[in-house]
């Protein structure tokens, strides 16, 4: 199904339309034929990244004044969901690279920064942009440390001041692009003798993949999104200097709480997988794909099921895409609640769509020789991904529907610590500074 059939493209810029057409061409010719191989082998889709680099997608959100294409968060999300129609793993890992560029782009402009912060930040981000635009560098953004919402308490990976810089020690779980990127964006917390570390001590370094002490370890054999190759990343006595900083100390904590859309950018991959499940179902019923090429449209039960799929997909996209297109710093409560609802719709809707697709197509659709079985497994992975799991989205929406923002920090309950990434109005997430 062409994107013009499910988006109102009258508001799309010519550049966005061009890149959407380009990604559909690349997807049909290259990404889709490779997707099954990378799923089977749990191998990284490096060829897809070469295609993305060759056609300018790595610099998609880098500001135009630095040689990038300057696409917005919403425009990026629209493109990423198209990538996922053809390869969910490529879309999911691509988000890690793009998010690194988005943070450097948008956090620099936040009014919460001091003049000193901004002056220090300027050369740091220009260096990262140049690596992408000039050298075609790929960035990974491994944040998860296993078992905790990384917005709930300071990052456990620690940086300790030493002669000439810092020494980093820590561990990152589910490090997408592990071993297949050029730079790791390492979020860590600076530890100083006699002081309890807080979110304000967060630091972020660009660590080259070949830096001594950086090790990719473990096996990668998950249920779905197997092509992400999200192995474990171990950092042992990794030495960095001020020249490796991606942003000044404390800027991350000052800015991210005011940019909640930045934490929802895994969702485009699942919107794309949901669309792929629908597209395959329609083609299957029409007899346009493998498994006999039989026209199954004559069965009213199958037509009714695919109608349900269309209805659900339309509802999902309407909620999700509006939230993505209005992404901005310092959003209103209404925008944030639409974001949470859109995130929930995409992450919960994708597995529902894939399950409906299998039920509609029938038994042959479960064969590993056909893509629907892979789409079903890929779709199952989204709802549990931190920091915006489905359960957290339900909790956040339940809070904002019945409490005022200034009441949030005094709400009784056992899961208050998981609410430090919850939007709190103009004051931002006060818990993030603790």
N, C-alpha and C positions, 0 to 999 in steps of 0.2 A: 504494500500500500504506500503510495507516494505521500510525503509529508504535506503536500498541498491539499490532500483530501481530509486531513484532520487538524490542520492549523488554519487560522485566518491569517494569511501571509500578507495582507494589505499593509500591516504595520511593520513588516520585516524590511530591513534595509537591503539594498542591492548586494552589499557585501555578505550579509547573513545568508541571503538566498543562494549566492554563489558558493559559499562554503557548505551549505546544506546539500546542494546538488553534487558538489565534489565528494562529500563523504558518502553519499548514496552510491555514487559511481565506484569509489574505492571499496565500499562495503560489499557490493554485489560481485565485483571482479576478484577481490583479494581477501577481504576479511572473512566473509562467510565460508568460502572453500577451506580456509585454514582453521576455522573455529573448532571443528570436530577433532582435528588432529591434535591441537593444543589441549583440548579437553581430555582426550584419551591418554595423552602422554604426560599431562600436568606440566607442560612446557610453556615457556614464556613466548608471547607473540612478537618477537623482535622484528620480524618482517613488517608487521603492522606499524610499529614505531618508526621504521625507516620510511614507510609511506607517509606517516604523519609529519615527519621531519621534512621530507622532500616537498610537501605541499603546504608548508607553513603553519601547521596546526600547533606545533610546540610553542609558538609565540602568539597564540590566539588572544590571550588577555594581557600581554605585555603592552603598556601604553604606546601609542603611536609615536610619541616624541623620542622613544628609545628604539624605534624600528619594529615594534610589534603591530598587531592588528587592532588592538584596543577594544575587543569585544567585552560587553558587560557580563555580569554574573548570569543574568537570565539568558542572554544569547549563548553563552558557553553551555549552560544546562540544556538548551534546546539542541545544540549540536551534539553534545555528549549522548543524549538519549538516542540520536540517530546512529551513532557509532555502536551503541549497545544492541540495536536491532540485528547487527551482523556478528558482533562478538562482545558478549558481556564482560569478559575479562579485560579486554582492551579498554573499554569504557571505564571500568572500575579503577584500573591502575592509572589511566590517563588523568583521572581526577587528582591523584596524588601530585603529579607534576603541575597541573594547572593551579591547584590550591596554593602551592608554594609561591607561584607568581602572583596570585590574587592577594595573598597576605602582604607581599612586598608592595604591591600596588596600592591597595586600599588602606592599609593600616598607617601608611605614611601620611595620609590626608586627614586622619582623625583629629577632631578638635581636642581630644583628651591628651594629646602629646604636647609637651613643652617645646619651646623654641630650641632648647639644647638637644632634646630627643630628636627633633626633626633634622637638625643640622648633622647629628651623628648618623642618622638613618640614611640620609641622602646618598652618600657614596656606597653604602652597603648594598642598597637595592640596585643601584646602577650597575654594580659589579655582577649581580646575579642575572639581571636582564641581558647584559652583554654576553654572558656565557651561553644563554639560550639563543639569542638572535644571531650572534656571530659564529658560535661554535656548534650550535644544535644540541646543547647539553640537555640531558634528561634528569629531572629531580625526583627523588622519592621523599615521602613524608611519613616515616614510621613514627607513630605516636603511642599507640596502645602498648601497655606493659603487662597485659594479661589480667583479666578478672576485675578490673576497676574502671569506673567512669573517669577518664583522665581529666575531666573538669572538676572532679569532686575534691581533690587534694593536690598539692604540688606534685609535679612530675617526679617519679622516683629516680630516674637516671640523674646522676649528680655530676656537677662540674666543680672542681676545687682549684683555687688560684695557686699558681706555681710560677717559677721564674720564666718570664717571657710569655705567659698565657695561662691556660687551664688544662687540667687533666680530667677527661670524662670517663666515667665508669657506669655501666648500666646495661639494660637489656630491653629490646623492643620486640613485641609479639606481633605476628601477622604483618610483617614488613613487606608490603607489596613492592614489586620491582627489585626485591633483594637480589643483589648480584647482577642486575640488569640495568642499573641506572648509572649516572656519572657522579651524582652527589646525593648524599642523604641529608635531609633537613632534620637535624637532631635537636629536639626540644629537651632541655634538661634544667635542673634547678641548681643554682649556685649555693654551695654550702660554705659557710664561714665559721671558724671556731667560736664556740660559745653562743651561737645564734640559731634559733629555730627557723628553718627555711619556710618561706611562704610563696604564694603565687607571684608576688611581686619580684621574687628572685628568679623568675623564669628567664632562661637564655635560649637562643636559637643559633646554631652553627651550621654552616654548609661544610660537610665532611666528605672529602673525596673518597670514592669507593676503595681506592688502593692505600688509604692511610693506614700505617701500622697500628694494629690493635683492633681493627674492624674485621669481624668475622661473620659470615653467613653460615648458619648451622641448622641442623634438623632436616627432617623429611617433609614433603608437601604432598599429601594424599587426601584432600578433603572431598566432601560430597559434591560441591559445586564451585563455580568460579575457579576452576582448577588452573587456568592459564595465568592467574595472577602471580603464581609462585611466591606466595607470601610467607617465606621462611623466616626463621628467627634471626635477629641481628644482635650480636654481642659486641659491646664496646668495652675493651679492657685497656686501661691506661692510654687512652687515645689523646694525643697532645694536639691542642688547637691554640690559635692566637687571636688577637683582636681582628686580624685581617680575615678571619673565617666567620665572623659574626654576620648574621643575616638581618638582625635588627638589634637595637640597643637593649640592654638588660631592663626588664620590667615592661617594655612596650607591649609585649604579647598580652599580658594581664590587663593592661590599660585599654586595650582595643577590642579583643575578641568578644567580650561580653556584649559589646554594642553592635556586633555584626553577626547576629545569630544565623543568618542564611549561610554563612561560611561553614557551619557545622552540619548542613543538610545536603552537601554536594555529593554524597554517595547515591542519592535518590535518582539522578538521571539514568544511571545504569539500569535500574529496575523498571523505570518507565519504558525504556527501550526493550528490555526483555519481555515485558507485558505486550508491547506492540508486536514483537516478533512472534509471540505465541498466537496472537489473533491472526496475523498475516498468514502464518502457516496453516491454521485451521481453515481459513477461507480457501486457500490454494488446495488443501487436501480435499475438501468437500467438492470443489470444482473439478477434481481429477487432474490438476496441473502439476502434481508432484509425484514422487515415487510411491511404491506400494500399490501398484496395479493400475494407476491412472483411471480409477473408476469414478464416475459422476455420482456423488452421494447427495446431491442437492434435493433429490426427490423425496427424501425422508423428512416429514414435518418435525419430528423430534429433534433432528440435527439442526434444522433451520431455527427452531426455537432456542436451542442452546447457543448458537452463534449470535443470535439476536441479543441474548443476555450478555454475551461477551462484549458486544459492541456497546451496549448500554453502560456496562461497568467501566470499560476502557474510557469512554467519553467522560464519565463522571470523574474518574481518576485524573485524567489529563487536565480537565477544566480547573480542578482544584489545585493540582500541582503546578501547572504552567503559570497560572496567575500569580501564585506565591513566588515563583522563581523570577518572573519578569518584573516584579516590584521590589526585588531585593535591593536594600540600601543600608547604609550606616544609620544608626539611631532610628530604627523603624518605630512605627506606632504600635500600640497593643493590638489593634485590628490586623495589621500586617503580620505581626508575630504569630497570632493565633491562626491566621490562614497558612502561614509557614508550617506550623506544627501539624495542622490538618492535612496539608499537602504531603508532608513527609510521611505521615501515617498512611494516607491513601496509597501512595506509591509502594511503600514497603510491605503493606498488608495486601494490597491489590495484586501485586505481581504473582505471588504463589497461587492466589485464587484464580487468576486468569490462566495460569499454566495448568492447574488442575482441571478447570473447565475445558481447556483445549484437549487434554487427553481423554476426558470423558466424552467429548463431542466427536473426536476423530475415531475413537475405538481402540481395540487391542493392539493393532499393528503400530500405532503411534508410540507405543512404549519400547519399541525396538531401538537398540543403540545405534543402528544404522541410519536412523532418522533423527533430525535435530530436536524434536519436541521433548524427548527424554532429557536431553542436556538442558534445554530451557527450563524444564521443571526443576531440575536440581539447582541451576543457577538462581532461579527465582526464590528458592527457600532461604537464601543466605542473608537477605537484606534486613529483615525485621529485627535481627539480633545484633546489628552493628552499632557500636558506640560511636559518638556519645548520644545519638538520637535513636535509641531503640524504640520499638512500638510501645513498650510498657512505659518508658520515660515520656514519650509524647502524650500518652493517655493521662499520665500523672500531671504533666505541665498544663495540658488543656483543662483538666479538672480543677487545678488551682486557679488559673486565670479566669475561669468562668464564674467563680463564686467569691474570690478574694480580690481586694485591691492590691496593687503592687507593693505598697508600703507595709502591708500586713504579712508578706511572704516569709520574712525571716523569723517571725514569731509563731508560725503555724506548728502545732504539735505533730509528732509523727516520728517513725523510725527511719525514714528515708530522706531526711532533710539534707544529709550530706550529698545526695545525688542531685540536689536542686541548685547547686552552685552555677550550673550552666543555664539556669532558667532566667529568661529576660525579666528585668525588674523596673522597667521604665527609664526615665531620663537619668536616674542615678546609676544605671547599669547593674551588673551583678556584684553586689557588695561582697558576697561570699568569695568571689574570685580573688580578692585582695587579702584574704586572711592567710 
